[in-house]
Every structure is written in structure tokens, then in C-alpha cells.
């Protein structure tokens, strides 16, 4: 028997006020000529709730 490891990634939208703040912040940063490679992932991390879980089970 060998333990198996895995990773679960859960992505779900946050509540509306936080999503609006993230969207507005991203739009403001793009308007201020910030690089899109930095702005878009940062805005998505504010708007979305991303949870990464590692698990291990015995087979």
C-alpha cells in the first residue's frame, strides 16, 4: 500500500462588494497604464476565492 497525494483547487466568486472593488481596482490600474501581466492576475485574485488543498489518502 502506497499513500497517494493529490491537490484540489477550488475557485468560486466572492461576494458582490469585494468583486466590485477588485474589478474597479483592476480597471483603475489599467487606466493608469500599469502592465496587464500584473493587473489581471491581481484583480482575479481579489475577485475570486481560490483555495488550494493538498490531501493524502491510503490505498
Predicted model as a PDB file, atoms N, CA, C, CB and O in Angstrom, pLDDT in the B-factor column:
MODEL        1                                                                  
ATOM      1  N   UNK A   1       0.834  -1.184   0.000  1.00 54.00           N  
ATOM      2  CA  UNK A   1       0.000   0.000   0.000  1.00 54.00           C  
ATOM      3  C   UNK A   1       0.878   1.246   0.000  1.00 54.00           C  
ATOM      4  CB  UNK A   1      -0.949  -0.001   1.211  1.00 54.00           C  
ATOM      5  O   UNK A   1       1.783   1.397   0.821  1.00 54.00           O  
ATOM      6  N   UNK A   2       0.586   2.118  -0.933  1.00 60.00           N  
ATOM      7  CA  UNK A   2       1.351   3.350  -1.080  1.00 60.00           C  
ATOM      8  C   UNK A   2       0.393   4.521  -0.904  1.00 60.00           C  
ATOM      9  CB  UNK A   2       2.076   3.415  -2.470  1.00 60.00           C  
ATOM     10  O   UNK A   2      -0.682   4.524  -1.504  1.00 60.00           O  
ATOM     11  N   UNK A   3       0.756   5.520  -0.091  1.00 63.00           N  
ATOM     12  CA  UNK A   3      -0.129   6.683   0.039  1.00 63.00           C  
ATOM     13  C   UNK A   3      -0.161   7.482  -1.259  1.00 63.00           C  
ATOM     14  CB  UNK A   3       0.326   7.583   1.205  1.00 63.00           C  
ATOM     15  O   UNK A   3       0.866   7.658  -1.914  1.00 63.00           O  
ATOM     16  N   UNK A   4      -1.330   7.956  -1.620  1.00 70.00           N  
ATOM     17  CA  UNK A   4      -1.488   8.789  -2.811  1.00 70.00           C  
ATOM     18  C   UNK A   4      -1.710  10.235  -2.368  1.00 70.00           C  
ATOM     19  CB  UNK A   4      -2.676   8.285  -3.702  1.00 70.00           C  
ATOM     20  O   UNK A   4      -2.473  10.518  -1.445  1.00 70.00           O  
ATOM     21  N   UNK A   5      -1.028  11.119  -3.048  1.00 77.00           N  
ATOM     22  CA  UNK A   5      -1.182  12.543  -2.745  1.00 77.00           C  
ATOM     23  C   UNK A   5      -1.933  13.202  -3.893  1.00 77.00           C  
ATOM     24  CB  UNK A   5       0.207  13.232  -2.517  1.00 77.00           C  
ATOM     25  O   UNK A   5      -1.847  12.771  -5.042  1.00 77.00           O  
ATOM     26  N   UNK A   6      -2.648  14.221  -3.570  1.00 87.00           N  
ATOM     27  CA  UNK A   6      -3.392  14.947  -4.597  1.00 87.00           C  
ATOM     28  C   UNK A   6      -3.554  16.403  -4.210  1.00 87.00           C  
ATOM     29  CB  UNK A   6      -4.762  14.308  -4.827  1.00 87.00           C  
ATOM     30  O   UNK A   6      -3.274  16.806  -3.081  1.00 87.00           O  
ATOM     31  N   UNK A   7      -4.008  17.167  -5.163  1.00 87.00           N  
ATOM     32  CA  UNK A   7      -4.236  18.590  -4.960  1.00 87.00           C  
ATOM     33  C   UNK A   7      -5.626  18.917  -5.476  1.00 87.00           C  
ATOM     34  CB  UNK A   7      -3.148  19.456  -5.674  1.00 87.00           C  
ATOM     35  O   UNK A   7      -6.010  18.501  -6.569  1.00 87.00           O  
ATOM     36  N   UNK A   8      -6.369  19.660  -4.685  1.00 88.00           N  
ATOM     37  CA  UNK A   8      -7.687  20.125  -5.085  1.00 88.00           C  
ATOM     38  C   UNK A   8      -7.659  21.648  -5.141  1.00 88.00           C  
ATOM     39  CB  UNK A   8      -8.791  19.614  -4.103  1.00 88.00           C  
ATOM     40  O   UNK A   8      -7.230  22.300  -4.189  1.00 88.00           O  
ATOM     41  N   UNK A   9      -8.113  22.213  -6.251  1.00 89.00           N  
ATOM     42  CA  UNK A   9      -8.176  23.660  -6.403  1.00 89.00           C  
ATOM     43  C   UNK A   9      -9.642  24.053  -6.516  1.00 89.00           C  
ATOM     44  CB  UNK A   9      -7.358  24.144  -7.652  1.00 89.00           C  
ATOM     45  O   UNK A   9     -10.334  23.656  -7.454  1.00 89.00           O  
ATOM     46  N   UNK A  10     -10.105  24.832  -5.554  1.00 92.00           N  
ATOM     47  CA  UNK A  10     -11.487  25.319  -5.549  1.00 92.00           C  
ATOM     48  C   UNK A  10     -11.479  26.797  -5.922  1.00 92.00           C  
ATOM     49  CB  UNK A  10     -12.167  25.097  -4.151  1.00 92.00           C  
ATOM     50  O   UNK A  10     -10.784  27.601  -5.302  1.00 92.00           O  
ATOM     51  N   UNK A  11     -12.258  27.143  -6.940  1.00 93.00           N  
ATOM     52  CA  UNK A  11     -12.370  28.537  -7.382  1.00 93.00           C  
ATOM     53  C   UNK A  11     -13.841  28.914  -7.371  1.00 93.00           C  
ATOM     54  CB  UNK A  11     -11.743  28.745  -8.809  1.00 93.00           C  
ATOM     55  O   UNK A  11     -14.656  28.290  -8.051  1.00 93.00           O  
ATOM     56  N   UNK A  12     -14.178  29.943  -6.592  1.00 93.00           N  
ATOM     57  CA  UNK A  12     -15.563  30.425  -6.577  1.00 93.00           C  
ATOM     58  C   UNK A  12     -15.548  31.942  -6.414  1.00 93.00           C  
ATOM     59  CB  UNK A  12     -16.391  29.745  -5.428  1.00 93.00           C  
ATOM     60  O   UNK A  12     -14.631  32.487  -5.799  1.00 93.00           O  
ATOM     61  N   UNK A  13     -16.543  32.622  -6.952  1.00 91.00           N  
ATOM     62  CA  UNK A  13     -16.572  34.083  -6.860  1.00 91.00           C  
ATOM     63  C   UNK A  13     -16.833  34.545  -5.430  1.00 91.00           C  
ATOM     64  CB  UNK A  13     -17.641  34.653  -7.796  1.00 91.00           C  
ATOM     65  O   UNK A  13     -17.524  33.877  -4.660  1.00 91.00           O  
ATOM     66  N   UNK A  14     -16.272  35.687  -5.096  1.00 88.00           N  
ATOM     67  CA  UNK A  14     -16.503  36.273  -3.774  1.00 88.00           C  
ATOM     68  C   UNK A  14     -17.824  37.038  -3.774  1.00 88.00           C  
ATOM     69  CB  UNK A  14     -15.330  37.211  -3.370  1.00 88.00           C  
ATOM     70  O   UNK A  14     -18.519  37.096  -4.789  1.00 88.00           O  
ATOM     71  N   UNK A  15     -18.157  37.615  -2.642  1.00 89.00           N  
ATOM     72  CA  UNK A  15     -19.379  38.413  -2.527  1.00 89.00           C  
ATOM     73  C   UNK A  15     -19.292  39.643  -3.430  1.00 89.00           C  
ATOM     74  CB  UNK A  15     -19.617  38.839  -1.057  1.00 89.00           C  
ATOM     75  O   UNK A  15     -18.204  40.066  -3.821  1.00 89.00           O  
ATOM     76  N   UNK A  16     -20.429  40.197  -3.747  1.00 88.00           N  
ATOM     77  CA  UNK A  16     -20.504  41.290  -4.720  1.00 88.00           C  
ATOM     78  C   UNK A  16     -19.664  42.512  -4.362  1.00 88.00           C  
ATOM     79  CB  UNK A  16     -21.922  41.710  -4.878  1.00 88.00           C  
ATOM     80  O   UNK A  16     -18.977  43.025  -5.244  1.00 88.00           O  
ATOM     81  N   UNK A  17     -19.673  43.017  -3.115  1.00 89.00           N  
ATOM     82  CA  UNK A  17     -18.859  44.221  -2.850  1.00 89.00           C  
ATOM     83  C   UNK A  17     -17.362  43.989  -3.088  1.00 89.00           C  
ATOM     84  CB  UNK A  17     -19.074  44.687  -1.411  1.00 89.00           C  
ATOM     85  O   UNK A  17     -16.686  44.867  -3.624  1.00 89.00           O  
ATOM     86  N   UNK A  18     -16.841  42.838  -2.704  1.00 88.00           N  
ATOM     87  CA  UNK A  18     -15.423  42.549  -2.920  1.00 88.00           C  
ATOM     88  C   UNK A  18     -15.146  42.419  -4.421  1.00 88.00           C  
ATOM     89  CB  UNK A  18     -15.003  41.250  -2.172  1.00 88.00           C  
ATOM     90  O   UNK A  18     -14.113  42.890  -4.897  1.00 88.00           O  
ATOM     91  N   UNK A  19     -16.053  41.789  -5.169  1.00 86.00           N  
ATOM     92  CA  UNK A  19     -15.873  41.644  -6.610  1.00 86.00           C  
ATOM     93  C   UNK A  19     -15.868  43.008  -7.302  1.00 86.00           C  
ATOM     94  CB  UNK A  19     -16.976  40.756  -7.198  1.00 86.00           C  
ATOM     95  O   UNK A  19     -15.089  43.233  -8.227  1.00 86.00           O  
ATOM     96  N   UNK A  20     -16.726  43.903  -6.861  1.00 90.00           N  
ATOM     97  CA  UNK A  20     -16.750  45.250  -7.448  1.00 90.00           C  
ATOM     98  C   UNK A  20     -15.471  46.011  -7.136  1.00 90.00           C  
ATOM     99  CB  UNK A  20     -17.961  46.038  -6.937  1.00 90.00           C  
ATOM    100  O   UNK A  20     -14.956  46.735  -7.988  1.00 90.00           O  
ATOM    101  N   UNK A  21     -14.956  45.854  -5.927  1.00 90.00           N  
ATOM    102  CA  UNK A  21     -13.707  46.524  -5.557  1.00 90.00           C  
ATOM    103  C   UNK A  21     -12.546  45.989  -6.402  1.00 90.00           C  
ATOM    104  CB  UNK A  21     -13.410  46.328  -4.047  1.00 90.00           C  
ATOM    105  O   UNK A  21     -11.711  46.763  -6.869  1.00 90.00           O  
ATOM    106  N   UNK A  22     -12.495  44.679  -6.596  1.00 87.00           N  
ATOM    107  CA  UNK A  22     -11.436  44.086  -7.409  1.00 87.00           C  
ATOM    108  C   UNK A  22     -11.512  44.526  -8.861  1.00 87.00           C  
ATOM    109  CB  UNK A  22     -11.503  42.579  -7.332  1.00 87.00           C  
ATOM    110  O   UNK A  22     -10.493  44.827  -9.482  1.00 87.00           O  
ATOM    111  N   UNK A  23     -12.718  44.562  -9.394  1.00 89.00           N  
ATOM    112  CA  UNK A  23     -12.905  44.995 -10.782  1.00 89.00           C  
ATOM    113  C   UNK A  23     -12.547  46.467 -10.946  1.00 89.00           C  
ATOM    114  CB  UNK A  23     -14.353  44.753 -11.230  1.00 89.00           C  
ATOM    115  O   UNK A  23     -11.882  46.843 -11.912  1.00 89.00           O  
ATOM    116  N   UNK A  24     -12.983  47.292 -10.015  1.00 92.00           N  
ATOM    117  CA  UNK A  24     -12.673  48.722 -10.096  1.00 92.00           C  
ATOM    118  C   UNK A  24     -11.181  48.968  -9.933  1.00 92.00           C  
ATOM    119  CB  UNK A  24     -13.453  49.500  -9.032  1.00 92.00           C  
ATOM    120  O   UNK A  24     -10.613  49.817 -10.620  1.00 92.00           O  
ATOM    121  N   UNK A  25     -10.540  48.232  -9.027  1.00 90.00           N  
ATOM    122  CA  UNK A  25      -9.099  48.391  -8.848  1.00 90.00           C  
ATOM    123  C   UNK A  25      -8.322  47.979 -10.082  1.00 90.00           C  
ATOM    124  CB  UNK A  25      -8.629  47.587  -7.661  1.00 90.00           C  
ATOM    125  O   UNK A  25      -7.358  48.644 -10.461  1.00 90.00           O  
ATOM    126  N   UNK A  26      -8.733  46.883 -10.714  1.00 90.00           N  
ATOM    127  CA  UNK A  26      -8.075  46.453 -11.943  1.00 90.00           C  
ATOM    128  C   UNK A  26      -8.270  47.435 -13.076  1.00 90.00           C  
ATOM    129  CB  UNK A  26      -8.583  45.103 -12.357  1.00 90.00           C  
ATOM    130  O   UNK A  26      -7.339  47.706 -13.834  1.00 90.00           O  
ATOM    131  N   UNK A  27      -9.478  47.972 -13.200  1.00 92.00           N  
ATOM    132  CA  UNK A  27      -9.749  48.957 -14.256  1.00 92.00           C  
ATOM    133  C   UNK A  27      -8.944  50.237 -14.021  1.00 92.00           C  
ATOM    134  CB  UNK A  27     -11.259  49.283 -14.319  1.00 92.00           C  
ATOM    135  O   UNK A  27      -8.425  50.830 -14.966  1.00 92.00           O  
ATOM    136  N   UNK A  28      -8.844  50.657 -12.766  1.00 93.00           N  
ATOM    137  CA  UNK A  28      -8.059  51.855 -12.457  1.00 93.00           C  
ATOM    138  C   UNK A  28      -6.582  51.642 -12.761  1.00 93.00           C  
ATOM    139  CB  UNK A  28      -8.237  52.246 -10.989  1.00 93.00           C  
ATOM    140  O   UNK A  28      -5.923  52.540 -13.285  1.00 93.00           O  
ATOM    141  N   UNK A  29      -6.059  50.468 -12.440  1.00 92.00           N  
ATOM    142  CA  UNK A  29      -4.651  50.180 -12.712  1.00 92.00           C  
ATOM    143  C   UNK A  29      -4.383  50.128 -14.221  1.00 92.00           C  
ATOM    144  CB  UNK A  29      -4.241  48.848 -12.053  1.00 92.00           C  
ATOM    145  O   UNK A  29      -3.359  50.627 -14.685  1.00 92.00           O  
ATOM    146  N   UNK A  30      -5.295  49.528 -14.982  1.00 91.00           N  
ATOM    147  CA  UNK A  30      -5.126  49.523 -16.445  1.00 91.00           C  
ATOM    148  C   UNK A  30      -5.221  50.931 -17.027  1.00 91.00           C  
ATOM    149  CB  UNK A  30      -6.180  48.621 -17.100  1.00 91.00           C  
ATOM    150  O   UNK A  30      -4.503  51.270 -17.967  1.00 91.00           O  
ATOM    151  N   UNK A  31      -6.101  51.740 -16.470  1.00 94.00           N  
ATOM    152  CA  UNK A  31      -6.257  53.116 -16.935  1.00 94.00           C  
ATOM    153  C   UNK A  31      -4.999  53.929 -16.634  1.00 94.00           C  
ATOM    154  CB  UNK A  31      -7.488  53.771 -16.279  1.00 94.00           C  
ATOM    155  O   UNK A  31      -4.653  54.847 -17.377  1.00 94.00           O  
ATOM    156  N   UNK A  32      -4.311  53.584 -15.530  1.00 94.00           N  
ATOM    157  CA  UNK A  32      -3.092  54.295 -15.142  1.00 94.00           C  
ATOM    158  C   UNK A  32      -1.865  53.720 -15.848  1.00 94.00           C  
ATOM    159  CB  UNK A  32      -2.899  54.231 -13.623  1.00 94.00           C  
ATOM    160  O   UNK A  32      -0.736  54.043 -15.479  1.00 94.00           O  
ATOM    161  N   UNK A  33      -2.069  52.882 -16.847  1.00 93.00           N  
ATOM    162  CA  UNK A  33      -1.001  52.306 -17.681  1.00 93.00           C  
ATOM    163  C   UNK A  33      -0.106  51.332 -16.932  1.00 93.00           C  
ATOM    164  CB  UNK A  33      -0.154  53.408 -18.255  1.00 93.00           C  
ATOM    165  O   UNK A  33       1.094  51.270 -17.197  1.00 93.00           O  
ATOM    166  N   UNK A  34      -0.667  50.576 -16.006  1.00 93.00           N  
ATOM    167  CA  UNK A  34       0.090  49.502 -15.368  1.00 93.00           C  
ATOM    168  C   UNK A  34       0.124  48.315 -16.331  1.00 93.00           C  
ATOM    169  CB  UNK A  34      -0.542  49.096 -13.983  1.00 93.00           C  
ATOM    170  O   UNK A  34      -0.797  48.151 -17.132  1.00 93.00           O  
ATOM    171  N   UNK A  35       1.160  47.493 -16.268  1.00 93.00           N  
ATOM    172  CA  UNK A  35       1.235  46.346 -17.184  1.00 93.00           C  
ATOM    173  C   UNK A  35       0.103  45.343 -16.928  1.00 93.00           C  
ATOM    174  CB  UNK A  35       2.595  45.644 -17.043  1.00 93.00           C  
ATOM    175  O   UNK A  35      -0.188  45.000 -15.782  1.00 93.00           O  
ATOM    176  N   UNK A  36      -0.518  44.886 -17.998  1.00 90.00           N  
ATOM    177  CA  UNK A  36      -1.649  43.960 -17.884  1.00 90.00           C  
ATOM    178  C   UNK A  36      -1.228  42.621 -17.277  1.00 90.00           C  
ATOM    179  CB  UNK A  36      -2.280  43.730 -19.256  1.00 90.00           C  
ATOM    180  O   UNK A  36      -2.053  41.940 -16.668  1.00 90.00           O  
ATOM    181  N   UNK A  37       0.049  42.232 -17.434  1.00 92.00           N  
ATOM    182  CA  UNK A  37       0.524  40.970 -16.876  1.00 92.00           C  
ATOM    183  C   UNK A  37       0.489  40.972 -15.355  1.00 92.00           C  
ATOM    184  CB  UNK A  37       1.931  40.685 -17.356  1.00 92.00           C  
ATOM    185  O   UNK A  37       0.454  39.910 -14.734  1.00 92.00           O  
ATOM    186  N   UNK A  38       0.497  42.143 -14.758  1.00 91.00           N  
ATOM    187  CA  UNK A  38       0.431  42.255 -13.301  1.00 91.00           C  
ATOM    188  C   UNK A  38      -0.992  42.535 -12.849  1.00 91.00           C  
ATOM    189  CB  UNK A  38       1.372  43.359 -12.799  1.00 91.00           C  
ATOM    190  O   UNK A  38      -1.447  41.986 -11.846  1.00 91.00           O  
ATOM    191  N   UNK A  39      -1.695  43.383 -13.580  1.00 90.00           N  
ATOM    192  CA  UNK A  39      -3.024  43.844 -13.156  1.00 90.00           C  
ATOM    193  C   UNK A  39      -4.062  42.728 -13.200  1.00 90.00           C  
ATOM    194  CB  UNK A  39      -3.482  44.999 -14.034  1.00 90.00           C  
ATOM    195  O   UNK A  39      -4.818  42.555 -12.245  1.00 90.00           O  
ATOM    196  N   UNK A  40      -4.109  41.980 -14.280  1.00 89.00           N  
ATOM    197  CA  UNK A  40      -5.177  40.989 -14.458  1.00 89.00           C  
ATOM    198  C   UNK A  40      -5.099  39.868 -13.425  1.00 89.00           C  
ATOM    199  CB  UNK A  40      -5.114  40.397 -15.860  1.00 89.00           C  
ATOM    200  O   UNK A  40      -6.124  39.558 -12.818  1.00 89.00           O  
ATOM    201  N   UNK A  41      -3.938  39.238 -13.187  1.00 90.00           N  
ATOM    202  CA  UNK A  41      -3.914  38.199 -12.142  1.00 90.00           C  
ATOM    203  C   UNK A  41      -4.226  38.739 -10.745  1.00 90.00           C  
ATOM    204  CB  UNK A  41      -2.556  37.526 -12.122  1.00 90.00           C  
ATOM    205  O   UNK A  41      -4.866  38.059  -9.943  1.00 90.00           O  
ATOM    206  N   UNK A  42      -3.775  39.958 -10.456  1.00 89.00           N  
ATOM    207  CA  UNK A  42      -4.066  40.550  -9.150  1.00 89.00           C  
ATOM    208  C   UNK A  42      -5.558  40.808  -8.988  1.00 89.00           C  
ATOM    209  CB  UNK A  42      -3.284  41.855  -8.967  1.00 89.00           C  
ATOM    210  O   UNK A  42      -6.122  40.519  -7.933  1.00 89.00           O  
ATOM    211  N   UNK A  43      -6.198  41.340 -10.008  1.00 89.00           N  
ATOM    212  CA  UNK A  43      -7.646  41.584  -9.938  1.00 89.00           C  
ATOM    213  C   UNK A  43      -8.413  40.271  -9.814  1.00 89.00           C  
ATOM    214  CB  UNK A  43      -8.125  42.358 -11.181  1.00 89.00           C  
ATOM    215  O   UNK A  43      -9.400  40.201  -9.082  1.00 89.00           O  
ATOM    216  N   UNK A  44      -7.969  39.228 -10.521  1.00 89.00           N  
ATOM    217  CA  UNK A  44      -8.650  37.932 -10.414  1.00 89.00           C  
ATOM    218  C   UNK A  44      -8.499  37.332  -9.017  1.00 89.00           C  
ATOM    219  CB  UNK A  44      -8.102  36.956 -11.461  1.00 89.00           C  
ATOM    220  O   UNK A  44      -9.428  36.701  -8.515  1.00 89.00           O  
ATOM    221  N   UNK A  45      -7.347  37.521  -8.388  1.00 88.00           N  
ATOM    222  CA  UNK A  45      -7.181  37.017  -7.025  1.00 88.00           C  
ATOM    223  C   UNK A  45      -8.059  37.766  -6.029  1.00 88.00           C  
ATOM    224  CB  UNK A  45      -5.725  37.118  -6.604  1.00 88.00           C  
ATOM    225  O   UNK A  45      -8.458  37.202  -5.011  1.00 88.00           O  
ATOM    226  N   UNK A  46      -8.363  39.037  -6.314  1.00 89.00           N  
ATOM    227  CA  UNK A  46      -9.279  39.785  -5.444  1.00 89.00           C  
ATOM    228  C   UNK A  46     -10.719  39.353  -5.686  1.00 89.00           C  
ATOM    229  CB  UNK A  46      -9.133  41.303  -5.677  1.00 89.00           C  
ATOM    230  O   UNK A  46     -11.485  39.192  -4.736  1.00 89.00           O  
ATOM    231  N   UNK A  47     -11.095  39.164  -6.947  1.00 91.00           N  
ATOM    232  CA  UNK A  47     -12.486  38.853  -7.296  1.00 91.00           C  
ATOM    233  C   UNK A  47     -12.845  37.405  -6.967  1.00 91.00           C  
ATOM    234  CB  UNK A  47     -12.727  39.120  -8.780  1.00 91.00           C  
ATOM    235  O   UNK A  47     -13.965  37.130  -6.538  1.00 91.00           O  
ATOM    236  N   UNK A  48     -11.906  36.478  -7.164  1.00 92.00           N  
ATOM    237  CA  UNK A  48     -12.189  35.053  -6.965  1.00 92.00           C  
ATOM    238  C   UNK A  48     -11.593  34.545  -5.664  1.00 92.00           C  
ATOM    239  CB  UNK A  48     -11.651  34.234  -8.136  1.00 92.00           C  
ATOM    240  O   UNK A  48     -10.530  34.993  -5.233  1.00 92.00           O  
ATOM    241  N   UNK A  49     -12.284  33.613  -5.051  1.00 92.00           N  
ATOM    242  CA  UNK A  49     -11.787  32.944  -3.854  1.00 92.00           C  
ATOM    243  C   UNK A  49     -11.121  31.651  -4.305  1.00 92.00           C  
ATOM    244  CB  UNK A  49     -12.944  32.668  -2.815  1.00 92.00           C  
ATOM    245  O   UNK A  49     -11.802  30.707  -4.706  1.00 92.00           O  
ATOM    246  N   UNK A  50      -9.801  31.605  -4.242  1.00 91.00           N  
ATOM    247  CA  UNK A  50      -9.040  30.452  -4.710  1.00 91.00           C  
ATOM    248  C   UNK A  50      -8.471  29.727  -3.495  1.00 91.00           C  
ATOM    249  CB  UNK A  50      -7.902  30.884  -5.694  1.00 91.00           C  
ATOM    250  O   UNK A  50      -7.737  30.308  -2.695  1.00 91.00           O  
ATOM    251  N   UNK A  51      -8.820  28.451  -3.370  1.00 93.00           N  
ATOM    252  CA  UNK A  51      -8.319  27.636  -2.262  1.00 93.00           C  
ATOM    253  C   UNK A  51      -7.629  26.415  -2.837  1.00 93.00           C  
ATOM    254  CB  UNK A  51      -9.470  27.219  -1.293  1.00 93.00           C  
ATOM    255  O   UNK A  51      -8.191  25.686  -3.654  1.00 93.00           O  
ATOM    256  N   UNK A  52      -6.413  26.210  -2.400  1.00 91.00           N  
ATOM    257  CA  UNK A  52      -5.636  25.051  -2.849  1.00 91.00           C  
ATOM    258  C   UNK A  52      -5.425  24.147  -1.643  1.00 91.00           C  
ATOM    259  CB  UNK A  52      -4.258  25.484  -3.489  1.00 91.00           C  
ATOM    260  O   UNK A  52      -4.867  24.555  -0.624  1.00 91.00           O  
ATOM    261  N   UNK A  53      -5.885  22.909  -1.786  1.00 90.00           N  
ATOM    262  CA  UNK A  53      -5.759  21.952  -0.686  1.00 90.00           C  
ATOM    263  C   UNK A  53      -4.958  20.748  -1.141  1.00 90.00           C  
ATOM    264  CB  UNK A  53      -7.145  21.513  -0.173  1.00 90.00           C  
ATOM    265  O   UNK A  53      -5.191  20.209  -2.223  1.00 90.00           O  
ATOM    266  N   UNK A  54      -4.023  20.332  -0.321  1.00 88.00           N  
ATOM    267  CA  UNK A  54      -3.291  19.099  -0.571  1.00 88.00           C  
ATOM    268  C   UNK A  54      -3.895  18.013   0.312  1.00 88.00           C  
ATOM    269  CB  UNK A  54      -1.755  19.274  -0.293  1.00 88.00           C  
ATOM    270  O   UNK A  54      -4.207  18.255   1.478  1.00 88.00           O  
ATOM    271  N   UNK A  55      -4.054  16.849  -0.231  1.00 83.00           N  
ATOM    272  CA  UNK A  55      -4.604  15.746   0.541  1.00 83.00           C  
ATOM    273  C   UNK A  55      -3.809  14.480   0.260  1.00 83.00           C  
ATOM    274  CB  UNK A  55      -6.096  15.538   0.215  1.00 83.00           C  
ATOM    275  O   UNK A  55      -3.160  14.342  -0.776  1.00 83.00           O  
ATOM    276  N   UNK A  56      -3.880  13.582   1.195  1.00 77.00           N  
ATOM    277  CA  UNK A  56      -3.181  12.316   1.070  1.00 77.00           C  
ATOM    278  C   UNK A  56      -4.103  11.222   1.602  1.00 77.00           C  
ATOM    279  CB  UNK A  56      -1.813  12.339   1.837  1.00 77.00           C  
ATOM    280  O   UNK A  56      -4.704  11.362   2.667  1.00 77.00           O  
ATOM    281  N   UNK A  57      -4.202  10.164   0.865  1.00 70.00           N  
ATOM    282  CA  UNK A  57      -5.036   9.042   1.317  1.00 70.00           C  
ATOM    283  C   UNK A  57      -4.285   7.730   1.099  1.00 70.00           C  
ATOM    284  CB  UNK A  57      -6.404   9.023   0.563  1.00 70.00           C  
ATOM    285  O   UNK A  57      -3.397   7.640   0.251  1.00 70.00           O  
ATOM    286  N   UNK A  58      -4.642   6.760   1.847  1.00 62.00           N  
ATOM    287  CA  UNK A  58      -4.027   5.448   1.710  1.00 62.00           C  
ATOM    288  C   UNK A  58      -4.883   4.591   0.813  1.00 62.00           C  
ATOM    289  CB  UNK A  58      -3.832   4.777   3.079  1.00 62.00           C  
ATOM    290  O   UNK A  58      -6.111   4.620   0.900  1.00 62.00           O  
ATOM    291  N   UNK A  59      -4.247   3.835  -0.040  1.00 59.00           N  
ATOM    292  CA  UNK A  59      -4.970   2.962  -0.970  1.00 59.00           C  
ATOM    293  C   UNK A  59      -4.784   1.523  -0.549  1.00 59.00           C  
ATOM    294  CB  UNK A  59      -4.488   3.169  -2.426  1.00 59.00           C  
ATOM    295  O   UNK A  59      -5.310   0.617  -1.196  1.00 59.00           O  
TER     296      UNK A  59                                                      
ENDMDL                                                                          
END                                                                             
